[in-house]
């Protein structure tokens, strides 16, 4: 038995390279919370994108039930963490903290067994499709053109997504202008996706989608709030583009409700929010039971080993903020050239190592 000897966490605040915003939120920095677990002289690493409070939560709440447990018995540890956060509330900071620790546990287990995480999970495919994601509402036309050109014409990524729903749906004309601009830049062969982040009402989303048709928009993400399952279903029934949502899901019940409501054509799940890799595979099973594919939301390098092991995967979101942070702070980040990326298979664990010279954390636990 390999006993877990310690659990630590640290938060890193990374400024954006320029102001960013979507339909309902704006930000100028992203916080990465890194969890580590140790056993037999080896360290597993996991992370999430969450408030720095998640680092404190890991040290103050989760470390107590993880330390001393059998490092190979991840289902038992995961269940203990879920019980431990009952009074804190599963969604939000607690869920992010559980997710980061779960990823670290799986990384540690693979390292203890001397195998890659992709090998431990078993691969359904060697490389997974991805799409470039950014196109923030705060970008001017020049910034949008530069980003889309880089993805499609320089890296050969054949799917891209921009943000719409600006100012909670108050600027529909600018949304349509930016969609038309994106189509002109990427050409007729690349797939164009949009994400309103819940900025529209249901009928407004249908009207906007009708005007998007000439630009061949294939994917409409969160046209209304993910909490509005009836609204999502209404939009899904009246538009030709696939409707997607689910990125805020924290547990199996959330994904089950969304699938049962017939609210989406593709279920999104985020392992940094829904309970780590353990929660990811549960969400994928729910989707498969409803004959749906899944798409990995953000944190592209973290998702790669699990995505490669998921038969009903559609793609991974190659999100501008997160891929930049993961490439800057970790060794071993993937190359998205050609619109496909594969997990690390030649070394133990997920293959990413936090650099010794990474930015100094501003909160530890």
C-alpha positions in Angstrom: 0.0 0.0 0.0 1.3 3.5 -0.9 0.3 5.9 1.7 -0.1 9.6 0.8 2.4 11.5 2.8 1.2 15.1 2.2 -1.0 17.4 0.2 -0.1 21.0 -0.7 -1.6 23.7 -3.0 -0.5 27.1 -4.4 -2.3 29.8 -6.4 -0.8 31.7 -9.3 -2.3 34.9 -10.7 -1.4 35.4 -14.4 -2.3 38.7 -16.1 -4.0 38.4 -19.5 -1.9 39.6 -22.5 -4.7 42.1 -23.2 -8.1 42.9 -21.7 -10.6 40.0 -22.2 -14.3 39.7 -22.0 -17.3 37.7 -23.2 -21.0 38.2 -23.2 -21.5 38.5 -19.5 -18.0 39.0 -17.8 -14.7 40.8 -18.3 -11.3 40.1 -16.6 -7.6 41.1 -16.7 -6.0 38.0 -15.0 -6.6 34.3 -14.6 -5.8 32.4 -11.4 -4.3 28.9 -11.6 -4.5 26.7 -8.5 -2.0 23.8 -8.4 -2.4 20.8 -6.1 0.3 18.3 -5.3 0.1 15.0 -3.5 3.2 12.9 -2.4 3.8 9.2 -1.8 7.0 7.1 -1.9 9.1 10.0 -3.0 6.9 10.8 -6.0 4.7 13.8 -6.6 1.4 14.0 -8.5 0.3 17.4 -9.8 -3.2 18.6 -10.7 -4.7 22.1 -11.2 -7.8 24.1 -11.7 -8.7 27.6 -12.8 -10.4 29.1 -9.7 -10.3 31.7 -7.0 -7.1 31.5 -4.8 -9.4 30.4 -2.0 -9.4 26.9 -3.6 -5.7 26.6 -2.5 -6.6 27.3 1.1 -9.6 24.9 0.9 -7.3 22.1 -0.3 -5.0 22.7 2.7 -7.6 23.4 5.3 -10.3 20.9 4.3 -9.2 18.2 1.9 -5.7 17.5 3.1 -7.1 15.9 6.2 -9.0 13.2 4.4 -6.4 12.6 1.6 -3.3 12.4 3.8 -2.7 8.8 4.9 -5.0 7.2 2.3 -3.9 4.6 -0.1 -2.7 6.5 -3.2 -3.9 3.7 -5.5 -7.5 3.7 -4.2 -8.6 6.9 -5.9 -12.4 6.1 -5.9 -12.3 5.8 -2.1 -10.4 9.0 -1.7 -12.7 10.8 -4.2 -15.8 9.6 -2.2 -14.2 10.8 1.0 -13.5 14.3 -0.5 -17.1 14.5 -1.7 -18.4 13.7 1.8 -16.0 16.2 3.4 -17.3 19.1 1.3 -21.0 18.5 2.0 -21.5 21.5 4.2 -19.3 23.7 2.0 -21.4 23.1 -1.1 -20.2 20.9 -4.0 -20.2 23.6 -6.8 -17.7 26.4 -6.8 -14.5 26.6 -4.8 -15.0 23.2 -3.1 -15.6 21.5 -6.4 -12.6 23.2 -8.0 -10.5 22.0 -5.1 -11.7 18.4 -5.3 -11.0 18.5 -9.1 -7.4 19.7 -8.7 -6.7 17.1 -6.1 -8.3 14.3 -8.1 -6.1 15.1 -11.1 -3.1 15.1 -8.9 -4.0 11.7 -7.5 -4.4 10.2 -10.9 -1.0 11.7 -12.0 0.6 10.2 -8.8 -1.0 6.8 -9.4 0.4 6.6 -12.9 3.8 7.6 -11.7 3.8 5.0 -8.9 2.9 2.4 -11.5 5.5 3.6 -13.9 3.1 4.3 -16.8 1.8 7.3 -18.6 -1.6 8.6 -17.5 -2.9 7.9 -21.1 -1.6 4.4 -20.8 -3.3 4.0 -17.4 -6.6 5.2 -18.8 -6.3 3.3 -22.0 -6.5 5.2 -25.3 -9.5 5.4 -27.6 -7.4 7.5 -30.1 -3.8 8.6 -30.2 -4.6 12.3 -31.1 -7.7 14.3 -30.4 -9.3 17.1 -32.4 -9.2 20.6 -30.9 -10.6 24.1 -31.7 -9.0 27.5 -31.2 -11.0 29.5 -28.7 -10.8 33.2 -27.8 -12.1 36.0 -30.0 -13.1 38.0 -27.0 -15.7 40.7 -27.2 -13.0 43.2 -25.9 -10.9 42.6 -29.0 -10.9 45.1 -31.7 -11.0 43.9 -35.3 -7.2 43.9 -35.7 -6.8 41.7 -32.6 -9.5 39.3 -33.8 -8.0 39.0 -37.3 -4.5 38.3 -35.9 -5.7 35.6 -33.5 -7.9 33.8 -36.1 -5.2 34.1 -38.8 -2.7 32.5 -36.4 -4.9 29.6 -35.6 -6.2 28.8 -39.0 -3.6 29.9 -41.5 -0.4 29.5 -39.4 -1.2 26.5 -37.2 -3.7 24.8 -39.4 -6.4 24.5 -36.8 -9.7 24.0 -38.7 -12.1 25.0 -36.0 -12.3 28.3 -34.2 -14.6 30.0 -31.7 -15.3 33.6 -30.9 -17.3 35.2 -28.1 -20.6 37.0 -28.8 -23.6 38.1 -26.7 -21.7 41.3 -25.9 -23.0 43.3 -23.0 -25.5 40.6 -22.1 -27.0 40.7 -25.6 -27.2 44.5 -25.9 -25.0 44.8 -29.0 -26.4 42.2 -31.5 -25.2 44.2 -34.5 -21.6 44.1 -33.3 -21.9 40.4 -32.7 -23.0 39.9 -36.3 -20.2 42.2 -37.5 -17.6 40.1 -35.7 -19.1 36.8 -37.0 -18.9 38.1 -40.5 -15.4 39.2 -39.9 -14.4 35.9 -38.6 -15.8 34.0 -41.6 -13.9 36.3 -44.0 -10.7 35.7 -42.1 -10.9 31.9 -41.8 -12.3 31.2 -45.2 -15.0 28.8 -46.2 -13.3 25.5 -45.2 -12.8 26.1 -41.4 -15.6 25.6 -39.0 -16.9 28.7 -37.1 -18.2 28.4 -33.6 -19.7 31.1 -31.3 -20.2 31.4 -27.6 -22.7 33.8 -26.0 -21.9 32.8 -22.4 -25.6 33.0 -21.6 -25.9 36.6 -22.9 -29.1 36.2 -24.9 -32.7 35.5 -24.2 -34.0 32.4 -25.9 -36.0 34.2 -28.7 -33.2 36.7 -29.2 -30.8 33.8 -29.6 -33.0 32.2 -32.3 -33.2 35.5 -34.1 -29.5 36.0 -34.0 -28.9 32.4 -35.2 -31.1 33.0 -38.2 -28.9 35.9 -39.2 -25.7 33.8 -38.6 -26.8 31.2 -41.1 -25.2 32.9 -44.0 -21.9 32.6 -42.3 -22.2 28.9 -41.7 -21.9 28.9 -37.9 -21.8 25.3 -36.8 -21.8 25.6 -33.0 -23.7 27.9 -30.7 -22.5 27.6 -27.1 -24.6 28.8 -24.2 -27.0 30.9 -26.3 -28.9 31.3 -23.0 -27.8 30.6 -19.4 -26.9 27.0 -18.7 -29.5 27.1 -15.9 -32.3 27.7 -18.5 -32.7 24.2 -19.7 -36.1 25.0 -21.3 -34.5 28.0 -23.1 -31.6 25.8 -24.4 -34.1 23.2 -25.7 -36.1 25.9 -27.4 -33.1 27.3 -29.2 -31.8 23.8 -30.0 -35.1 23.0 -31.7 -35.1 26.0 -33.9 -31.5 26.4 -35.1 -29.4 24.4 -37.5 -26.1 24.9 -35.5 -25.3 22.5 -32.7 -26.2 23.8 -29.3 -23.7 23.1 -26.5 -23.5 23.7 -22.8 -22.4 22.1 -19.6 -19.1 23.7 -18.7 -20.4 24.7 -15.2 -21.4 21.2 -14.3 -20.1 20.0 -10.9 -21.7 16.6 -10.5 -23.4 13.7 -12.3 -26.9 15.1 -11.4 -26.2 18.3 -13.3 -25.2 16.5 -16.5 -28.1 14.1 -16.1 -30.6 16.9 -15.9 -29.1 18.7 -18.9 -29.2 15.5 -21.0 -32.6 14.4 -19.9 -34.0 17.9 -20.9 -32.7 17.4 -24.4 -31.1 20.8 -24.0 -27.8 20.2 -26.0 -26.4 18.5 -29.1 -23.0 18.1 -27.5 -22.4 18.1 -23.7 -19.5 20.1 -22.4 -17.6 19.0 -19.3 -14.7 20.5 -17.5 -12.5 18.2 -15.4 -11.2 21.2 -13.4 -14.7 21.8 -12.2 -16.7 18.5 -12.3 -14.5 16.5 -9.9 -11.3 15.9 -11.9 -10.8 12.9 -14.1 -13.1 10.8 -12.0 -15.9 13.3 -12.5 -15.0 13.7 -16.2 -15.5 10.0 -17.0 -18.8 10.0 -15.1 -20.0 12.9 -17.2 -18.9 11.2 -20.4 -20.9 8.1 -19.3 -24.0 10.2 -18.8 -23.6 11.7 -22.2 -23.0 8.3 -23.9 -26.2 7.0 -22.2 -28.1 9.8 -24.0 -26.3 9.2 -27.4 -24.3 12.5 -27.1 -20.7 13.4 -27.7 -18.7 15.4 -25.2 -16.4 18.4 -25.6 -13.7 19.2 -23.1 -14.0 22.8 -21.8 -10.7 24.7 -21.4 -7.6 23.5 -19.6 -6.4 21.7 -22.8 -3.3 20.1 -21.6 -5.0 18.7 -18.5 -7.8 17.2 -20.5 -5.6 15.5 -23.1 -5.0 12.1 -21.4 -8.7 11.7 -20.4 -10.0 13.0 -23.8 -7.8 10.5 -25.6 -9.5 7.8 -23.5 -13.0 8.9 -24.2 -14.8 7.1 -27.2 -17.6 9.7 -27.4 -15.3 12.8 -27.5 -15.9 15.4 -30.1 -13.0 17.8 -29.3 -11.0 19.8 -26.8 -11.2 23.6 -26.4 -7.8 25.1 -27.0 -8.6 28.2 -24.9 -6.3 31.2 -25.4 -5.8 32.0 -21.7 -5.3 28.4 -20.5 -3.0 27.2 -23.2 -0.8 30.2 -22.7 -0.6 29.7 -19.0 0.0 26.0 -19.3 2.8 26.5 -21.9 4.4 29.2 -19.7 4.3 27.5 -16.3 4.6 23.8 -17.2 7.1 21.8 -19.2 5.6 19.3 -21.6 2.7 21.3 -23.0 1.2 20.0 -26.3 1.6 21.4 -29.8 -1.7 22.2 -31.5 -0.4 22.4 -35.0 -2.7 20.8 -37.5 -5.7 20.9 -35.2 -4.8 17.7 -33.4 -2.9 17.0 -30.2 -1.8 13.9 -28.3 -1.2 13.2 -24.6 2.3 12.4 -23.4 2.9 8.6 -23.6 6.7 8.3 -23.2 7.0 9.1 -19.5 5.0 8.5 -16.3 1.9 10.6 -15.4 0.4 13.3 -17.5 3.8 14.5 -18.5 3.5 18.1 -17.3 5.9 19.4 -14.7 5.5 22.8 -13.0 8.6 24.7 -13.8 10.9 25.6 -10.9 11.1 29.2 -12.3 7.3 29.5 -12.5 5.8 32.8 -11.3 5.9 32.9 -7.5 2.5 31.8 -6.0 0.6 34.4 -4.1 -1.2 31.9 -1.9 -0.1 28.5 -0.6 -1.5 25.9 1.7 
